């Protein structure tokens, strides 16, 4: 009986590790890396600030939006409920007609866009 109890406990632990439970937060992140000269970063920060609230209030599945600044680049990290919602945002009017239009002149090169799934 002791062996069966230990085996059951081990299997339960392995199942919890291998199969995401409903209590574990799942989501997605859209990471956009922007090559922007230091002199243009305040303008890029203004674009970020201008569209943060509309993003969080109007984009399906939007959960968070953070501006990350490094010496070599600027990143905007968007949190979503699903990867499909992250992909849909890239086709949305707010992104294609507003954000891209305003950030475009500030970019030194095309942005790097990555979508990650979290578990």
C-alpha positions in Angstrom: 0.0 0.0 0.0 2.9 2.3 0.8 4.3 1.8 -2.7 0.9 2.6 -4.4 0.5 5.8 -2.3 4.0 7.0 -3.3 3.5 6.1 -6.9 0.2 7.9 -7.0 1.8 11.0 -5.4 4.6 10.9 -8.0 2.1 10.5 -10.9 0.1 13.4 -9.5 3.1 15.6 -9.3 4.2 14.7 -12.8 0.7 15.4 -14.2 0.7 18.8 -12.6 4.1 19.6 -14.2 3.2 18.2 -17.6 -0.4 19.4 -18.0 -1.1 23.1 -17.4 -3.9 23.4 -14.9 -6.8 25.9 -15.2 -5.4 27.8 -12.3 -2.1 28.6 -14.1 -2.2 31.9 -16.0 -1.8 31.5 -19.7 -1.4 34.4 -22.0 0.7 36.0 -24.7 3.2 38.8 -25.2 3.8 40.9 -28.2 7.3 42.4 -28.1 8.1 45.2 -30.5 11.8 46.3 -30.6 12.4 49.7 -32.0 15.7 51.2 -33.2 15.3 54.8 -32.2 18.0 57.4 -31.8 18.3 58.8 -28.3 17.2 62.3 -29.5 13.9 60.8 -30.8 13.1 58.8 -27.7 11.0 61.4 -26.0 8.8 61.6 -29.1 8.5 57.8 -29.1 7.6 57.9 -25.4 4.8 60.4 -26.2 3.4 58.0 -28.8 3.5 55.2 -26.2 1.7 57.3 -23.6 -0.9 58.6 -26.1 -2.0 55.1 -27.1 -1.6 53.1 -23.9 -5.1 53.8 -22.6 -6.8 53.3 -25.9 -4.9 50.0 -26.3 -5.9 48.7 -22.8 -9.5 50.0 -23.2 -10.3 49.0 -26.7 -8.2 46.1 -27.9 -9.7 42.6 -27.4 -7.7 40.7 -24.8 -5.3 43.5 -24.0 -4.0 43.2 -20.4 -0.8 45.3 -20.2 1.6 47.5 -22.0 5.1 48.4 -20.9 7.8 50.6 -22.3 11.3 49.2 -21.8 14.3 51.4 -22.6 17.8 50.1 -23.1 20.9 51.9 -24.5 20.7 50.0 -27.8 16.9 50.1 -28.4 13.4 50.6 -27.1 10.9 47.8 -26.6 7.2 47.9 -26.1 5.8 44.8 -24.4 2.1 44.2 -24.8 0.3 41.5 -22.7 -2.7 39.6 -24.1 -5.0 36.8 -23.2 -4.1 34.8 -26.4 -1.6 34.8 -29.2 -4.5 35.2 -31.7 -5.4 38.5 -30.0 -1.8 39.7 -30.2 -1.8 38.9 -33.9 -5.1 40.7 -34.4 -3.7 43.8 -32.7 -1.0 44.0 -35.4 -3.8 44.3 -38.0 -6.0 46.7 -36.0 -6.7 50.3 -37.1 -5.1 51.7 -33.9 -1.8 50.0 -34.7 -1.6 50.2 -38.5 -3.0 53.7 -39.0 -2.1 55.5 -35.7 0.9 54.0 -34.0 2.8 53.0 -37.1 2.1 56.4 -38.7 3.4 58.3 -35.7 6.4 56.1 -34.9 7.5 55.5 -38.5 9.5 58.7 -38.9 11.3 58.1 -35.7 12.7 54.6 -36.6 16.2 54.0 -37.9 15.2 50.5 -39.2 12.2 48.2 -39.4 11.0 47.1 -36.0 11.5 43.5 -34.8 8.2 41.9 -33.9 7.8 38.7 -31.8 4.9 37.0 -30.2 5.4 34.7 -27.2 3.0 32.4 -25.5 3.2 32.2 -21.8 2.1 29.4 -19.4 
